């Protein structure tokens, strides 16, 4: 599958490393991972360690994001709502602390 997540990740990492003019070895040293790991990510290997991947992305100034999918399967899981997601207030309540808008409460008020 040409547009799979591992393939997109591989292309993004290769492109960013190239724009920074880093060799795989240099990137590995900066990120604290093995050169082999960098090669695996850039080849689109389907199984990699998450903590090592995050270190690699952080070194490149990239981030991994999790977003709601719009695939038919994801919409089916979301239920019958037209938007397929939670109302804004419920969605904020499900965000991780420190991410997104501040929670309602005394500490959030000026």
C-alpha positions as a Markdown table, in Angstrom:
| # | Residue | x | y | z |
|---|---|---|---|---|
| 1 | Unk | 0.0 | 0.0 | 0.0 |
| 2 | Unk | 1.8 | 3.2 | -1.2 |
| 3 | Unk | 0.0 | 5.6 | 1.2 |
| 4 | Unk | 0.3 | 3.5 | 4.4 |
| 5 | Unk | 1.4 | 5.2 | 7.6 |
| 6 | Unk | 4.8 | 3.5 | 7.7 |
| 7 | Unk | 5.5 | 4.6 | 4.1 |
| 8 | Unk | 4.4 | 8.2 | 4.8 |
| 9 | Unk | 6.5 | 8.2 | 7.9 |
| 10 | Unk | 9.5 | 6.9 | 6.0 |
| 11 | Unk | 9.2 | 9.5 | 3.3 |
| 12 | Unk | 8.8 | 12.3 | 5.9 |
| 13 | Unk | 11.9 | 11.2 | 7.9 |
| 14 | Unk | 14.0 | 10.8 | 4.8 |
| 15 | Unk | 13.0 | 14.2 | 3.4 |
| 16 | Unk | 13.6 | 16.0 | 6.7 |
| 17 | Unk | 17.0 | 14.3 | 7.2 |
| 18 | Unk | 18.0 | 15.3 | 3.7 |
| 19 | Unk | 16.9 | 18.9 | 4.2 |
| 20 | Unk | 19.1 | 19.0 | 7.4 |
| 21 | Unk | 22.0 | 17.4 | 5.4 |
| 22 | Unk | 22.4 | 14.7 | 8.0 |
| 23 | Unk | 23.7 | 11.2 | 7.2 |
| 24 | Unk | 21.8 | 8.2 | 8.8 |
| 25 | Unk | 24.8 | 7.8 | 11.1 |
| 26 | Unk | 24.8 | 11.4 | 12.2 |
| 27 | Unk | 21.0 | 11.3 | 12.8 |
| 28 | Unk | 21.3 | 8.1 | 14.8 |
| 29 | Unk | 24.1 | 9.6 | 17.0 |
| 30 | Unk | 22.1 | 12.8 | 17.6 |
| 31 | Unk | 18.9 | 10.9 | 18.5 |
| 32 | Unk | 20.6 | 8.2 | 20.6 |
| 33 | Unk | 19.4 | 5.4 | 18.4 |
| 34 | Unk | 21.2 | 2.9 | 16.2 |
| 35 | Unk | 21.9 | 3.6 | 12.6 |
| 36 | Unk | 20.1 | 0.4 | 11.8 |
| 37 | Unk | 16.9 | 1.8 | 13.5 |
| 38 | Unk | 17.1 | 4.9 | 11.3 |
| 39 | Unk | 17.4 | 2.7 | 8.3 |
| 40 | Unk | 14.4 | 0.6 | 9.4 |
| 41 | Unk | 12.3 | 3.8 | 9.8 |
| 42 | Unk | 13.4 | 5.1 | 6.4 |
| 43 | Unk | 12.5 | 1.8 | 4.8 |
| 44 | Unk | 9.0 | 1.8 | 6.2 |
| 45 | Unk | 9.5 | -1.1 | 8.5 |
| 46 | Unk | 6.1 | -1.9 | 10.1 |
| 47 | Unk | 7.4 | -2.6 | 13.6 |
| 48 | Unk | 9.6 | -0.1 | 15.4 |
| 49 | Unk | 9.9 | 0.9 | 19.1 |
| 50 | Unk | 7.8 | 3.9 | 19.9 |
| 51 | Unk | 10.2 | 5.5 | 22.3 |
| 52 | Unk | 13.0 | 5.3 | 19.7 |
| 53 | Unk | 10.7 | 6.6 | 17.0 |
| 54 | Unk | 9.8 | 9.6 | 19.2 |
| 55 | Unk | 13.4 | 10.4 | 19.9 |
| 56 | Unk | 14.2 | 10.2 | 16.2 |
| 57 | Unk | 11.3 | 12.5 | 15.3 |
| 58 | Unk | 12.2 | 14.9 | 18.1 |
| 59 | Unk | 15.7 | 15.2 | 16.8 |
| 60 | Unk | 14.4 | 16.1 | 13.4 |
| 61 | Unk | 12.0 | 18.6 | 14.8 |
| 62 | Unk | 9.0 | 16.5 | 13.7 |
| 63 | Unk | 6.1 | 15.2 | 15.8 |
| 64 | Unk | 3.8 | 12.3 | 15.8 |
| 65 | Unk | 0.1 | 13.2 | 15.9 |
| 66 | Unk | -3.0 | 11.1 | 16.5 |
| 67 | Unk | -6.1 | 12.4 | 14.8 |
| 68 | Unk | -9.6 | 11.2 | 14.3 |
| 69 | Unk | -9.9 | 9.3 | 11.1 |
| 70 | Unk | -12.6 | 9.8 | 8.5 |
| 71 | Unk | -12.6 | 6.3 | 7.2 |
| 72 | Unk | -15.9 | 4.4 | 7.0 |
| 73 | Unk | -14.8 | 2.1 | 9.8 |
| 74 | Unk | -13.9 | 5.0 | 12.1 |
| 75 | Unk | -17.3 | 6.7 | 11.3 |
| 76 | Unk | -19.1 | 3.5 | 12.1 |
| 77 | Unk | -17.3 | 3.3 | 15.5 |
| 78 | Unk | -18.2 | 6.9 | 16.3 |
| 79 | Unk | -21.9 | 6.3 | 16.1 |
| 80 | Unk | -24.8 | 7.8 | 14.3 |
| 81 | Unk | -23.9 | 11.5 | 14.8 |
| 82 | Unk | -23.6 | 13.4 | 11.5 |
| 83 | Unk | -20.1 | 14.7 | 12.5 |
| 84 | Unk | -19.0 | 11.4 | 13.8 |
| 85 | Unk | -17.2 | 12.9 | 16.7 |
| 86 | Unk | -17.9 | 14.2 | 20.2 |
| 87 | Unk | -19.4 | 17.6 | 20.8 |
| 88 | Unk | -16.7 | 20.2 | 21.4 |
| 89 | Unk | -17.2 | 20.3 | 25.2 |
| 90 | Unk | -17.0 | 16.5 | 25.5 |
| 91 | Unk | -14.0 | 16.4 | 23.1 |
| 92 | Unk | -12.1 | 18.9 | 25.3 |
| 93 | Unk | -12.9 | 16.7 | 28.4 |
| 94 | Unk | -11.1 | 13.8 | 26.7 |
| 95 | Unk | -7.9 | 15.7 | 25.8 |
| 96 | Unk | -4.8 | 15.0 | 27.7 |
| 97 | Unk | -3.8 | 17.6 | 30.3 |
| 98 | Unk | -1.6 | 20.3 | 28.8 |
| 99 | Unk | -2.8 | 19.6 | 25.3 |
| 100 | Unk | -5.6 | 21.7 | 23.6 |
| 101 | Unk | -7.7 | 24.2 | 25.4 |
| 102 | Unk | -7.6 | 24.6 | 29.2 |
| 103 | Unk | -10.1 | 22.7 | 31.2 |
| 104 | Unk | -13.0 | 24.6 | 32.9 |
| 105 | Unk | -12.2 | 25.3 | 36.5 |
| 106 | Unk | -10.8 | 27.9 | 38.9 |
| 107 | Unk | -7.3 | 27.5 | 37.7 |
| 108 | Unk | -8.3 | 28.2 | 34.1 |
| 109 | Unk | -10.0 | 31.5 | 35.0 |
| 110 | Unk | -8.0 | 34.7 | 35.0 |
